[in-house]
Amino acid sequence: MEKKIICNCCGKEIETVNGIARQDYLPIKKAWGYFSKKDGKIQELVLCEDCWDDFCSRLAVPVATTEAVELI
């Protein structure tokens, strides 16, 4: 059984075919360390592209964006 990929923000399921995502998404994994209230915790989440765009639109400092020279 395939593991579903779900956007933690909007709840949308990322379409997959034979275990390959058919939509792009941002997986985030953070291991919290010293000087954090979450020391020793590991948190993971997924954002779909639409939620990423919405998140970025609310930032005080814009995300740095460059063009890839070579697409793989």
mmCIF file of the N, C-alpha and C atoms, coordinates in Angstrom:
data_MODEL
# 
_entry.id   MODEL 
# 
loop_
_atom_site.group_PDB 
_atom_site.id 
_atom_site.type_symbol 
_atom_site.label_atom_id 
_atom_site.label_alt_id 
_atom_site.label_comp_id 
_atom_site.label_asym_id 
_atom_site.label_entity_id 
_atom_site.label_seq_id 
_atom_site.pdbx_PDB_ins_code 
_atom_site.Cartn_x 
_atom_site.Cartn_y 
_atom_site.Cartn_z 
_atom_site.occupancy 
_atom_site.B_iso_or_equiv 
_atom_site.pdbx_formal_charge 
_atom_site.auth_seq_id 
_atom_site.auth_comp_id 
_atom_site.auth_asym_id 
_atom_site.auth_atom_id 
_atom_site.pdbx_PDB_model_num 
ATOM 1   N N  . MET A 1 1  ? 0.842  -1.189 0.000   1.00 0.00 ? 1  MET A N  1 
ATOM 2   C CA . MET A 1 1  ? 0.000  0.000  0.000   1.00 0.00 ? 1  MET A CA 1 
ATOM 3   C C  . MET A 1 1  ? 0.886  1.251  0.000   1.00 0.00 ? 1  MET A C  1 
ATOM 4   N N  . GLU A 1 2  ? 0.574  2.174  -0.904  1.00 0.00 ? 2  GLU A N  1 
ATOM 5   C CA . GLU A 1 2  ? 1.337  3.418  -1.014  1.00 0.00 ? 2  GLU A CA 1 
ATOM 6   C C  . GLU A 1 2  ? 1.055  4.324  0.173   1.00 0.00 ? 2  GLU A C  1 
ATOM 7   N N  . LYS A 1 3  ? 2.119  4.986  0.663   1.00 0.00 ? 3  LYS A N  1 
ATOM 8   C CA . LYS A 1 3  ? 1.944  5.980  1.711   1.00 0.00 ? 3  LYS A CA 1 
ATOM 9   C C  . LYS A 1 3  ? 1.428  7.254  1.060   1.00 0.00 ? 3  LYS A C  1 
ATOM 10  N N  . LYS A 1 4  ? 0.340  7.798  1.592   1.00 0.00 ? 4  LYS A N  1 
ATOM 11  C CA . LYS A 1 4  ? -0.221 9.030  1.050   1.00 0.00 ? 4  LYS A CA 1 
ATOM 12  C C  . LYS A 1 4  ? 0.640  10.214 1.473   1.00 0.00 ? 4  LYS A C  1 
ATOM 13  N N  . ILE A 1 5  ? 0.741  11.181 0.572   1.00 0.00 ? 5  ILE A N  1 
ATOM 14  C CA . ILE A 1 5  ? 1.429  12.437 0.858   1.00 0.00 ? 5  ILE A CA 1 
ATOM 15  C C  . ILE A 1 5  ? 0.344  13.498 0.993   1.00 0.00 ? 5  ILE A C  1 
ATOM 16  N N  . ILE A 1 6  ? 0.238  14.068 2.189   1.00 0.00 ? 6  ILE A N  1 
ATOM 17  C CA . ILE A 1 6  ? -0.824 15.025 2.491   1.00 0.00 ? 6  ILE A CA 1 
ATOM 18  C C  . ILE A 1 6  ? -0.208 16.362 2.896   1.00 0.00 ? 6  ILE A C  1 
ATOM 19  N N  . CYS A 1 7  ? -0.695 17.456 2.317   1.00 0.00 ? 7  CYS A N  1 
ATOM 20  C CA . CYS A 1 7  ? -0.248 18.789 2.712   1.00 0.00 ? 7  CYS A CA 1 
ATOM 21  C C  . CYS A 1 7  ? -0.735 19.062 4.129   1.00 0.00 ? 7  CYS A C  1 
ATOM 22  N N  . ASN A 1 8  ? 0.194  19.382 5.010   1.00 0.00 ? 8  ASN A N  1 
ATOM 23  C CA . ASN A 1 8  ? -0.166 19.658 6.394   1.00 0.00 ? 8  ASN A CA 1 
ATOM 24  C C  . ASN A 1 8  ? -0.961 20.957 6.547   1.00 0.00 ? 8  ASN A C  1 
ATOM 25  N N  . CYS A 1 9  ? -0.885 21.846 5.574   1.00 0.00 ? 9  CYS A N  1 
ATOM 26  C CA . CYS A 1 9  ? -1.561 23.134 5.681   1.00 0.00 ? 9  CYS A CA 1 
ATOM 27  C C  . CYS A 1 9  ? -3.027 23.047 5.232   1.00 0.00 ? 9  CYS A C  1 
ATOM 28  N N  . CYS A 1 10 ? -3.272 22.575 4.029   1.00 0.00 ? 10 CYS A N  1 
ATOM 29  C CA . CYS A 1 10 ? -4.629 22.566 3.479   1.00 0.00 ? 10 CYS A CA 1 
ATOM 30  C C  . CYS A 1 10 ? -5.288 21.188 3.479   1.00 0.00 ? 10 CYS A C  1 
ATOM 31  N N  . GLY A 1 11 ? -4.494 20.125 3.707   1.00 0.00 ? 11 GLY A N  1 
ATOM 32  C CA . GLY A 1 11 ? -5.044 18.774 3.740   1.00 0.00 ? 11 GLY A CA 1 
ATOM 33  C C  . GLY A 1 11 ? -5.167 18.100 2.391   1.00 0.00 ? 11 GLY A C  1 
ATOM 34  N N  . LYS A 1 12 ? -4.720 18.784 1.339   1.00 0.00 ? 12 LYS A N  1 
ATOM 35  C CA . LYS A 1 12 ? -4.807 18.206 -0.009  1.00 0.00 ? 12 LYS A CA 1 
ATOM 36  C C  . LYS A 1 12 ? -3.858 17.018 -0.142  1.00 0.00 ? 12 LYS A C  1 
ATOM 37  N N  . GLU A 1 13 ? -4.332 15.974 -0.800  1.00 0.00 ? 13 GLU A N  1 
ATOM 38  C CA . GLU A 1 13 ? -3.471 14.822 -1.074  1.00 0.00 ? 13 GLU A CA 1 
ATOM 39  C C  . GLU A 1 13 ? -2.675 15.084 -2.352  1.00 0.00 ? 13 GLU A C  1 
ATOM 40  N N  . ILE A 1 14 ? -1.371 14.852 -2.280  1.00 0.00 ? 14 ILE A N  1 
ATOM 41  C CA . ILE A 1 14 ? -0.505 14.992 -3.445  1.00 0.00 ? 14 ILE A CA 1 
ATOM 42  C C  . ILE A 1 14 ? -0.684 13.733 -4.286  1.00 0.00 ? 14 ILE A C  1 
ATOM 43  N N  . GLU A 1 15 ? -1.046 13.921 -5.548  1.00 0.00 ? 15 GLU A N  1 
ATOM 44  C CA . GLU A 1 15 ? -1.288 12.786 -6.433  1.00 0.00 ? 15 GLU A CA 1 
ATOM 45  C C  . GLU A 1 15 ? -0.003 11.991 -6.658  1.00 0.00 ? 15 GLU A C  1 
ATOM 46  N N  . THR A 1 16 ? -0.088 10.671 -6.500  1.00 0.00 ? 16 THR A N  1 
ATOM 47  C CA . THR A 1 16 ? 1.044  9.787  -6.776  1.00 0.00 ? 16 THR A CA 1 
ATOM 48  C C  . THR A 1 16 ? 0.595  8.656  -7.689  1.00 0.00 ? 16 THR A C  1 
ATOM 49  N N  . VAL A 1 17 ? 1.508  8.207  -8.538  1.00 0.00 ? 17 VAL A N  1 
ATOM 50  C CA . VAL A 1 17 ? 1.270  7.056  -9.409  1.00 0.00 ? 17 VAL A CA 1 
ATOM 51  C C  . VAL A 1 17 ? 2.462  6.124  -9.245  1.00 0.00 ? 17 VAL A C  1 
ATOM 52  N N  . ASN A 1 18 ? 2.194  4.911  -8.812  1.00 0.00 ? 18 ASN A N  1 
ATOM 53  C CA . ASN A 1 18 ? 3.256  3.928  -8.558  1.00 0.00 ? 18 ASN A CA 1 
ATOM 54  C C  . ASN A 1 18 ? 4.349  4.482  -7.641  1.00 0.00 ? 18 ASN A C  1 
ATOM 55  N N  . GLY A 1 19 ? 3.936  5.239  -6.621  1.00 0.00 ? 19 GLY A N  1 
ATOM 56  C CA . GLY A 1 19 ? 4.875  5.775  -5.645  1.00 0.00 ? 19 GLY A CA 1 
ATOM 57  C C  . GLY A 1 19 ? 5.620  7.021  -6.075  1.00 0.00 ? 19 GLY A C  1 
ATOM 58  N N  . ILE A 1 20 ? 5.287  7.541  -7.266  1.00 0.00 ? 20 ILE A N  1 
ATOM 59  C CA . ILE A 1 20 ? 5.957  8.740  -7.775  1.00 0.00 ? 20 ILE A CA 1 
ATOM 60  C C  . ILE A 1 20 ? 4.971  9.914  -7.732  1.00 0.00 ? 20 ILE A C  1 
ATOM 61  N N  . ALA A 1 21 ? 5.375  10.999 -7.058  1.00 0.00 ? 21 ALA A N  1 
ATOM 62  C CA . ALA A 1 21 ? 4.511  12.174 -6.953  1.00 0.00 ? 21 ALA A CA 1 
ATOM 63  C C  . ALA A 1 21 ? 4.307  12.792 -8.328  1.00 0.00 ? 21 ALA A C  1 
ATOM 64  N N  . ARG A 1 22 ? 3.062  13.105 -8.643  1.00 0.00 ? 22 ARG A N  1 
ATOM 65  C CA . ARG A 1 22 ? 2.716  13.725 -9.928  1.00 0.00 ? 22 ARG A CA 1 
ATOM 66  C C  . ARG A 1 22 ? 2.541  15.229 -9.788  1.00 0.00 ? 22 ARG A C  1 
ATOM 67  N N  . GLN A 1 23 ? 2.745  15.730 -8.565  1.00 0.00 ? 23 GLN A N  1 
ATOM 68  C CA . GLN A 1 23 ? 2.720  17.167 -8.281  1.00 0.00 ? 23 GLN A CA 1 
ATOM 69  C C  . GLN A 1 23 ? 3.915  17.428 -7.376  1.00 0.00 ? 23 GLN A C  1 
ATOM 70  N N  . ASP A 1 24 ? 4.497  18.595 -7.496  1.00 0.00 ? 24 ASP A N  1 
ATOM 71  C CA . ASP A 1 24 ? 5.637  18.893 -6.642  1.00 0.00 ? 24 ASP A CA 1 
ATOM 72  C C  . ASP A 1 24 ? 5.142  19.381 -5.288  1.00 0.00 ? 24 ASP A C  1 
ATOM 73  N N  . TYR A 1 25 ? 5.965  19.212 -4.275  1.00 0.00 ? 25 TYR A N  1 
ATOM 74  C CA . TYR A 1 25 ? 5.627  19.618 -2.918  1.00 0.00 ? 25 TYR A CA 1 
ATOM 75  C C  . TYR A 1 25 ? 6.923  19.847 -2.153  1.00 0.00 ? 25 TYR A C  1 
ATOM 76  N N  . LEU A 1 26 ? 6.804  20.479 -0.990  1.00 0.00 ? 26 LEU A N  1 
ATOM 77  C CA . LEU A 1 26 ? 7.974  20.774 -0.164  1.00 0.00 ? 26 LEU A CA 1 
ATOM 78  C C  . LEU A 1 26 ? 7.925  19.933 1.108   1.00 0.00 ? 26 LEU A C  1 
ATOM 79  N N  . PRO A 1 27 ? 8.833  18.950 1.231   1.00 0.00 ? 27 PRO A N  1 
ATOM 80  C CA . PRO A 1 27 ? 8.924  18.220 2.500   1.00 0.00 ? 27 PRO A CA 1 
ATOM 81  C C  . PRO A 1 27 ? 9.895  18.959 3.429   1.00 0.00 ? 27 PRO A C  1 
ATOM 82  N N  . ILE A 1 28 ? 9.522  19.126 4.673   1.00 0.00 ? 28 ILE A N  1 
ATOM 83  C CA . ILE A 1 28 ? 10.369 19.808 5.652   1.00 0.00 ? 28 ILE A CA 1 
ATOM 84  C C  . ILE A 1 28 ? 10.571 18.869 6.835   1.00 0.00 ? 28 ILE A C  1 
ATOM 85  N N  . LYS A 1 29 ? 11.822 18.719 7.252   1.00 0.00 ? 29 LYS A N  1 
ATOM 86  C CA . LYS A 1 29 ? 12.147 17.914 8.430   1.00 0.00 ? 29 LYS A CA 1 
ATOM 87  C C  . LYS A 1 29 ? 13.120 18.726 9.279   1.00 0.00 ? 29 LYS A C  1 
ATOM 88  N N  . LYS A 1 30 ? 12.776 18.929 10.538  1.00 0.00 ? 30 LYS A N  1 
ATOM 89  C CA . LYS A 1 30 ? 13.598 19.738 11.433  1.00 0.00 ? 30 LYS A CA 1 
ATOM 90  C C  . LYS A 1 30 ? 13.890 18.957 12.714  1.00 0.00 ? 30 LYS A C  1 
ATOM 91  N N  . ALA A 1 31 ? 15.175 18.762 12.993  1.00 0.00 ? 31 ALA A N  1 
ATOM 92  C CA . ALA A 1 31 ? 15.616 18.186 14.263  1.00 0.00 ? 31 ALA A CA 1 
ATOM 93  C C  . ALA A 1 31 ? 15.991 19.363 15.162  1.00 0.00 ? 31 ALA A C  1 
ATOM 94  N N  . TRP A 1 32 ? 15.221 19.595 16.202  1.00 0.00 ? 32 TRP A N  1 
ATOM 95  C CA . TRP A 1 32 ? 15.444 20.724 17.099  1.00 0.00 ? 32 TRP A CA 1 
ATOM 96  C C  . TRP A 1 32 ? 16.585 20.404 18.050  1.00 0.00 ? 32 TRP A C  1 
ATOM 97  N N  . GLY A 1 33 ? 17.394 21.414 18.350  1.00 0.00 ? 33 GLY A N  1 
ATOM 98  C CA . GLY A 1 33 ? 18.551 21.211 19.207  1.00 0.00 ? 33 GLY A CA 1 
ATOM 99  C C  . GLY A 1 33 ? 18.573 22.140 20.401  1.00 0.00 ? 33 GLY A C  1 
ATOM 100 N N  . TYR A 1 34 ? 19.761 22.289 20.952  1.00 0.00 ? 34 TYR A N  1 
ATOM 101 C CA . TYR A 1 34 ? 19.963 23.160 22.114  1.00 0.00 ? 34 TYR A CA 1 
ATOM 102 C C  . TYR A 1 34 ? 19.426 24.550 21.836  1.00 0.00 ? 34 TYR A C  1 
ATOM 103 N N  . PHE A 1 35 ? 19.083 25.242 22.879  1.00 0.00 ? 35 PHE A N  1 
ATOM 104 C CA . PHE A 1 35 ? 18.569 26.610 22.833  1.00 0.00 ? 35 PHE A CA 1 
ATOM 105 C C  . PHE A 1 35 ? 17.186 26.675 22.202  1.00 0.00 ? 35 PHE A C  1 
ATOM 106 N N  . SER A 1 36 ? 16.523 25.532 22.102  1.00 0.00 ? 36 SER A N  1 
ATOM 107 C CA . SER A 1 36 ? 15.166 25.469 21.576  1.00 0.00 ? 36 SER A CA 1 
ATOM 108 C C  . SER A 1 36 ? 14.258 24.881 22.652  1.00 0.00 ? 36 SER A C  1 
ATOM 109 N N  . LYS A 1 37 ? 13.019 25.309 22.656  1.00 0.00 ? 37 LYS A N  1 
ATOM 110 C CA . LYS A 1 37 ? 12.029 24.721 23.569  1.00 0.00 ? 37 LYS A CA 1 
ATOM 111 C C  . LYS A 1 37 ? 11.642 23.319 23.111  1.00 0.00 ? 37 LYS A C  1 
ATOM 112 N N  . LYS A 1 38 ? 12.091 22.918 21.926  1.00 0.00 ? 38 LYS A N  1 
ATOM 113 C CA . LYS A 1 38 ? 11.766 21.607 21.361  1.00 0.00 ? 38 LYS A CA 1 
ATOM 114 C C  . LYS A 1 38 ? 12.994 20.698 21.290  1.00 0.00 ? 38 LYS A C  1 
ATOM 115 N N  . ASP A 1 39 ? 14.012 20.973 22.100  1.00 0.00 ? 39 ASP A N  1 
ATOM 116 C CA . ASP A 1 39 ? 15.267 20.216 22.082  1.00 0.00 ? 39 ASP A CA 1 
ATOM 117 C C  . ASP A 1 39 ? 14.987 18.710 22.101  1.00 0.00 ? 39 ASP A C  1 
ATOM 118 N N  . GLY A 1 40 ? 15.587 17.998 21.156  1.00 0.00 ? 40 GLY A N  1 
ATOM 119 C CA . GLY A 1 40 ? 15.429 16.545 21.069  1.00 0.00 ? 40 GLY A CA 1 
ATOM 120 C C  . GLY A 1 40 ? 14.233 16.091 20.258  1.00 0.00 ? 40 GLY A C  1 
ATOM 121 N N  . LYS A 1 41 ? 13.413 16.995 19.785  1.00 0.00 ? 41 LYS A N  1 
ATOM 122 C CA . LYS A 1 41 ? 12.235 16.641 18.983  1.00 0.00 ? 41 LYS A CA 1 
ATOM 123 C C  . LYS A 1 41 ? 12.570 16.742 17.497  1.00 0.00 ? 41 LYS A C  1 
ATOM 124 N N  . ILE A 1 42 ? 11.957 15.871 16.704  1.00 0.00 ? 42 ILE A N  1 
ATOM 125 C CA . ILE A 1 42 ? 12.062 15.932 15.245  1.00 0.00 ? 42 ILE A CA 1 
ATOM 126 C C  . ILE A 1 42 ? 10.652 16.127 14.709  1.00 0.00 ? 42 ILE A C  1 
ATOM 127 N N  . GLN A 1 43 ? 10.476 17.150 13.891  1.00 0.00 ? 43 GLN A N  1 
ATOM 128 C CA . GLN A 1 43 ? 9.172  17.429 13.299  1.00 0.00 ? 43 GLN A CA 1 
ATOM 129 C C  . GLN A 1 43 ? 9.274  17.373 11.782  1.00 0.00 ? 43 GLN A C  1 
ATOM 130 N N  . GLU A 1 44 ? 8.233  16.838 11.156  1.00 0.00 ? 44 GLU A N  1 
ATOM 131 C CA . GLU A 1 44 ? 8.176  16.731 9.690   1.00 0.00 ? 44 GLU A CA 1 
ATOM 132 C C  . GLU A 1 44 ? 6.835  17.258 9.211   1.00 0.00 ? 44 GLU A C  1 
ATOM 133 N N  . LEU A 1 45 ? 6.851  17.906 8.056   1.00 0.00 ? 45 LEU A N  1 
ATOM 134 C CA . LEU A 1 45 ? 5.616  18.349 7.430   1.00 0.00 ? 45 LEU A CA 1 
ATOM 135 C C  . LEU A 1 45 ? 5.796  18.449 5.927   1.00 0.00 ? 45 LEU A C  1 
ATOM 136 N N  . VAL A 1 46 ? 4.672  18.553 5.242   1.00 0.00 ? 46 VAL A N  1 
ATOM 137 C CA . VAL A 1 46 ? 4.647  18.681 3.784   1.00 0.00 ? 46 VAL A CA 1 
ATOM 138 C C  . VAL A 1 46 ? 3.788  19.887 3.435   1.00 0.00 ? 46 VAL A C  1 
ATOM 139 N N  . LEU A 1 47 ? 4.261  20.703 2.494   1.00 0.00 ? 47 LEU A N  1 
ATOM 140 C CA . LEU A 1 47 ? 3.457  21.797 1.957   1.00 0.00 ? 47 LEU A CA 1 
ATOM 141 C C  . LEU A 1 47 ? 3.288  21.587 0.459   1.00 0.00 ? 47 LEU A C  1 
ATOM 142 N N  . CYS A 1 48 ? 2.036  21.683 -0.022  1.00 0.00 ? 48 CYS A N  1 
ATOM 143 C CA . CYS A 1 48 ? 1.809  21.642 -1.465  1.00 0.00 ? 48 CYS A CA 1 
ATOM 144 C C  . CYS A 1 48 ? 2.301  22.962 -2.054  1.00 0.00 ? 48 CYS A C  1 
ATOM 145 N N  . GLU A 1 49 ? 2.398  23.037 -3.361  1.00 0.00 ? 49 GLU A N  1 
ATOM 146 C CA . GLU A 1 49 ? 2.925  24.239 -4.002  1.00 0.00 ? 49 GLU A CA 1 
ATOM 147 C C  . GLU A 1 49 ? 2.048  25.464 -3.728  1.00 0.00 ? 49 GLU A C  1 
ATOM 148 N N  . ASP A 1 50 ? 0.734  25.283 -3.720  1.00 0.00 ? 50 ASP A N  1 
ATOM 149 C CA . ASP A 1 50 ? -0.160 26.418 -3.456  1.00 0.00 ? 50 ASP A CA 1 
ATOM 150 C C  . ASP A 1 50 ? 0.043  26.968 -2.046  1.00 0.00 ? 50 ASP A C  1 
ATOM 151 N N  . CYS A 1 51 ? 0.178  26.085 -1.062  1.00 0.00 ? 51 CYS A N  1 
ATOM 152 C CA . CYS A 1 51 ? 0.388  26.541 0.318   1.00 0.00 ? 51 CYS A CA 1 
ATOM 153 C C  . CYS A 1 51 ? 1.764  27.180 0.480   1.00 0.00 ? 51 CYS A C  1 
ATOM 154 N N  . TRP A 1 52 ? 2.755  26.656 -0.247  1.00 0.00 ? 52 TRP A N  1 
ATOM 155 C CA . TRP A 1 52 ? 4.084  27.285 -0.226  1.00 0.00 ? 52 TRP A CA 1 
ATOM 156 C C  . TRP A 1 52 ? 3.988  28.717 -0.762  1.00 0.00 ? 52 TRP A C  1 
ATOM 157 N N  . ASP A 1 53 ? 3.297  28.888 -1.886  1.00 0.00 ? 53 ASP A N  1 
ATOM 158 C CA . ASP A 1 53 ? 3.149  30.221 -2.477  1.00 0.00 ? 53 ASP A CA 1 
ATOM 159 C C  . ASP A 1 53 ? 2.439  31.162 -1.507  1.00 0.00 ? 53 ASP A C  1 
ATOM 160 N N  . ASP A 1 54 ? 1.393  30.670 -0.843  1.00 0.00 ? 54 ASP A N  1 
ATOM 161 C CA . ASP A 1 54 ? 0.661  31.486 0.128   1.00 0.00 ? 54 ASP A CA 1 
ATOM 162 C C  . ASP A 1 54 ? 1.572  31.862 1.299   1.00 0.00 ? 54 ASP A C  1 
ATOM 163 N N  . PHE A 1 55 ? 2.330  30.915 1.814   1.00 0.00 ? 55 PHE A N  1 
ATOM 164 C CA . PHE A 1 55 ? 3.270  31.162 2.905   1.00 0.00 ? 55 PHE A CA 1 
ATOM 165 C C  . PHE A 1 55 ? 4.280  32.238 2.503   1.00 0.00 ? 55 PHE A C  1 
ATOM 166 N N  . CYS A 1 56 ? 4.866  32.083 1.331   1.00 0.00 ? 56 CYS A N  1 
ATOM 167 C CA . CYS A 1 56 ? 5.883  33.035 0.857   1.00 0.00 ? 56 CYS A CA 1 
ATOM 168 C C  . CYS A 1 56 ? 5.316  34.430 0.676   1.00 0.00 ? 56 CYS A C  1 
ATOM 169 N N  . SER A 1 57 ? 4.063  34.524 0.271   1.00 0.00 ? 57 SER A N  1 
ATOM 170 C CA . SER A 1 57 ? 3.454  35.842 0.035   1.00 0.00 ? 57 SER A CA 1 
ATOM 171 C C  . SER A 1 57 ? 3.290  36.630 1.329   1.00 0.00 ? 57 SER A C  1 
ATOM 172 N N  . ARG A 1 58 ? 3.357  35.969 2.491   1.00 0.00 ? 58 ARG A N  1 
ATOM 173 C CA . ARG A 1 58 ? 3.175  36.643 3.772   1.00 0.00 ? 58 ARG A CA 1 
ATOM 174 C C  . ARG A 1 58 ? 4.488  36.950 4.481   1.00 0.00 ? 58 ARG A C  1 
ATOM 175 N N  . LEU A 1 59 ? 5.615  36.627 3.881   1.00 0.00 ? 59 LEU A N  1 
ATOM 176 C CA . LEU A 1 59 ? 6.907  36.870 4.519   1.00 0.00 ? 59 LEU A CA 1 
ATOM 177 C C  . LEU A 1 59 ? 7.307  38.340 4.426   1.00 0.00 ? 59 LEU A C  1 
ATOM 178 N N  . ALA A 1 60 ? 7.932  38.850 5.478   1.00 0.00 ? 60 ALA A N  1 
ATOM 179 C CA . ALA A 1 60 ? 8.398  40.241 5.488   1.00 0.00 ? 60 ALA A CA 1 
ATOM 180 C C  . ALA A 1 60 ? 9.586  40.421 4.548   1.00 0.00 ? 60 ALA A C  1 
ATOM 181 N N  . VAL A 1 61 ? 10.418 39.400 4.436   1.00 0.00 ? 61 VAL A N  1 
ATOM 182 C CA . VAL A 1 61 ? 11.569 39.428 3.533   1.00 0.00 ? 61 VAL A CA 1 
ATOM 183 C C  . VAL A 1 61 ? 11.300 38.368 2.454   1.00 0.00 ? 61 VAL A C  1 
ATOM 184 N N  . PRO A 1 62 ? 11.247 38.771 1.182   1.00 0.00 ? 62 PRO A N  1 
ATOM 185 C CA . PRO A 1 62 ? 10.932 37.826 0.113   1.00 0.00 ? 62 PRO A CA 1 
ATOM 186 C C  . PRO A 1 62 ? 11.937 36.670 0.025   1.00 0.00 ? 62 PRO A C  1 
ATOM 187 N N  . VAL A 1 63 ? 11.451 35.539 -0.438  1.00 0.00 ? 63 VAL A N  1 
ATOM 188 C CA . VAL A 1 63 ? 12.297 34.368 -0.666  1.00 0.00 ? 63 VAL A CA 1 
ATOM 189 C C  . VAL A 1 63 ? 13.229 34.663 -1.840  1.00 0.00 ? 63 VAL A C  1 
ATOM 190 N N  . ALA A 1 64 ? 14.509 34.344 -1.678  1.00 0.00 ? 64 ALA A N  1 
ATOM 191 C CA . ALA A 1 64 ? 15.465 34.512 -2.786  1.00 0.00 ? 64 ALA A CA 1 
ATOM 192 C C  . ALA A 1 64 ? 15.159 33.453 -3.841  1.00 0.00 ? 64 ALA A C  1 
ATOM 193 N N  . THR A 1 65 ? 15.044 33.884 -5.077  1.00 0.00 ? 65 THR A N  1 
ATOM 194 C CA . THR A 1 65 ? 14.713 32.976 -6.168  1.00 0.00 ? 65 THR A CA 1 
ATOM 195 C C  . THR A 1 65 ? 15.705 33.164 -7.310  1.00 0.00 ? 65 THR A C  1 
ATOM 196 N N  . THR A 1 66 ? 16.217 32.054 -7.820  1.00 0.00 ? 66 THR A N  1 
ATOM 197 C CA . THR A 1 66 ? 17.102 32.077 -8.988  1.00 0.00 ? 66 THR A CA 1 
ATOM 198 C C  . THR A 1 66 ? 16.597 31.051 -9.976  1.00 0.00 ? 66 THR A C  1 
ATOM 199 N N  . GLU A 1 67 ? 17.038 31.151 -11.208 1.00 0.00 ? 67 GLU A N  1 
ATOM 200 C CA . GLU A 1 67 ? 16.660 30.201 -12.248 1.00 0.00 ? 67 GLU A CA 1 
ATOM 201 C C  . GLU A 1 67 ? 17.688 29.071 -12.307 1.00 0.00 ? 67 GLU A C  1 
ATOM 202 N N  . ALA A 1 68 ? 17.221 27.849 -12.430 1.00 0.00 ? 68 ALA A N  1 
ATOM 203 C CA . ALA A 1 68 ? 18.128 26.709 -12.596 1.00 0.00 ? 68 ALA A CA 1 
ATOM 204 C C  . ALA A 1 68 ? 18.742 26.791 -13.987 1.00 0.00 ? 68 ALA A C  1 
ATOM 205 N N  . VAL A 1 69 ? 20.033 26.556 -14.066 1.00 0.00 ? 69 VAL A N  1 
ATOM 206 C CA . VAL A 1 69 ? 20.723 26.608 -15.352 1.00 0.00 ? 69 VAL A CA 1 
ATOM 207 C C  . VAL A 1 69 ? 20.424 25.345 -16.163 1.00 0.00 ? 69 VAL A C  1 
ATOM 208 N N  . GLU A 1 70 ? 20.360 24.237 -15.459 1.00 0.00 ? 70 GLU A N  1 
ATOM 209 C CA . GLU A 1 70 ? 20.142 22.951 -16.118 1.00 0.00 ? 70 GLU A CA 1 
ATOM 210 C C  . GLU A 1 70 ? 19.035 22.207 -15.396 1.00 0.00 ? 70 GLU A C  1 
ATOM 211 N N  . LEU A 1 71 ? 17.998 21.810 -16.109 1.00 0.00 ? 71 LEU A N  1 
ATOM 212 C CA . LEU A 1 71 ? 16.907 21.061 -15.520 1.00 0.00 ? 71 LEU A CA 1 
ATOM 213 C C  . LEU A 1 71 ? 17.153 19.576 -15.702 1.00 0.00 ? 71 LEU A C  1 
ATOM 214 N N  . ILE A 1 72 ? 16.983 18.837 -14.634 1.00 0.00 ? 72 ILE A N  1 
ATOM 215 C CA . ILE A 1 72 ? 17.224 17.384 -14.691 1.00 0.00 ? 72 ILE A CA 1 
ATOM 216 C C  . ILE A 1 72 ? 15.900 16.678 -14.862 1.00 0.00 ? 72 ILE A C  1 
# 
